[in-house]
């Protein structure tokens, strides 16, 4: 993330899963009968700027009055274990501030409560892995971070979030809009955990680091949009805008941390991973628009298993093109090649 760092390295193994209490299932403001059986939690529908379309929202020091009630929804918490805490098959929450959230109270928290961020983090990490599972990762395709992901809230008491290999955990900070209030910040950092699980040590060159930032942005957009479509939530802000809510204190309206539809090309590299990532994320977004989300994401994520830790844009693009050809055929490979060629990546056109 901009203003955020990501520690790269070998992903440490998380603790073994506890016995599952409830299965995965659909969630949303109007849950199906199956979802109604899941414990309910109060969350933001991605983020309040995106769901309301109000670019004038401000943090107001975590004031509940700063965000309208209709920006929240009740959602089912899937894959929980029997602990009564936010712990389950794909995620478990460690908190530095406030008492640990409980499943029984998860429907009552709002953004004034430290526990609200814990609930958001659990829901959206679980949602991200369920999205990957739905693409076939962990069944017909290799698992992509299909483990219990450790998450720590407000680790530093400052506005900085990152994935660290030291404990294999994601850490979310606070300040301005607290980071775990925005689903796209949560999923962006989860994207780093996915990359590290696929390729230990990934991001050890500037271009590989930029690819990591780009994939985090792209996955954040994809998982959020999948939830919007699956659960019938509103989206009243630009799909290509990343972290509309988190970026309110430090961006002008319309608020965006970064975008995935920019015009940068390879010649615009400036040796800063977040800025350079906008070249790669635009290519991924174009692949999505050409092939549809499911086909694109299966190709994009499956290709990453074959990236070197210090990959270049050129080698990663050629690997992704080859993966598209192997998985689907020439038509899809040509679309992937066209997306990277449009970014003027050397050796691709």
C-alpha positions, 0 to 999 in steps of 0.5 A: 500500500502507499505509505505502507511497507511489506516485509517479504520472505518465507511464509511461516506456518500458522497454527493448526485449524481447530475443528470447524463449527460452521461451514462456509456459506453465502453472506449479505444484507439479505442472506439466503436460508443457508446463510441465515444459519451462520453467526451474523456480524456487522461489517461494511459493504466493502467500504462506506465511500464505495457503498454510499457514493458519498465522497465527503465522508470523513473519519471524525476520530472513529465517530459512529455518526461519521458513517451512515447506518446504511453503509453497514450490513449483517453478514454471515461469518463462515468457517469458524471454529468452536472457540467463540472468537474470530478464529477459523479455517482460513483466518484467526485474529490477534488484537493489540487494542481492545478486548477480543471480539466475540462471535456472539457480539459480532452483530453489535459492533460499529466503527467506534469499537476496536472489535469492529476492525477485528470482525472486518478483518476476519470476514474479509480474509475469509471472503478472499480465501473463499473466492480463491477456493471458488476459482478452484485453488485448493482443489483442481489447482494448487492451494493459494495460501489455503491455511489459517492466516494470522491477523494482528490489529493495530500492531503499531498504533500508526497508519501502516499495514503490511504482511510480515514473514516473521510470524506469517501474519498480516498487521493492520494499523490505525490513524485517520481511517483505521486500515481494517475498516476498508475491505480493500486494504484488508484484501490488498495485504492478503494478496501479499500473503498469497504471493508469499505462500505461492513463491517464498521470498517473492518480491526480492527485486524492484519489479517483483515488488511492484508486481506484488503491490499490483496484485494486492490492488487487483485482488482487492478490487476483484474480491470486493466486486465479487461480494457486491455481485454475489450479495446484491450490495450497492457499488456507487463508486468507481470499480477501478479505485482502490481503498476509497475509504482508507484514502479519504484523509490523504487524497482528493475526491474522488478518493483513491489510494491507487487505481487499476485502470491507469495509463502508465507503461513500462517506460514510466517506471520510477523505481517505487513499487507502489507507483510502478505497480500501477503498470502491472495492475492495469494489465491485469484489469485489462485481462479481466475485462477481456476474458471475464473475472473467473477465467482471468483470475484463474490464469493470473493466480495460477501463473504466479506459482511459476514466478521467480522471487525476483522476477521481472515484468517481462518474465512474469508476463511471458509466464502468464501468457504461457499459463493462459495458453496451457489452461485455455488456448490461443484465444485467451493467450492472445488476450493476455499478450495484448494486455501486457503489450499495451503496457509496452513491456519489453519482449511481449509485443 
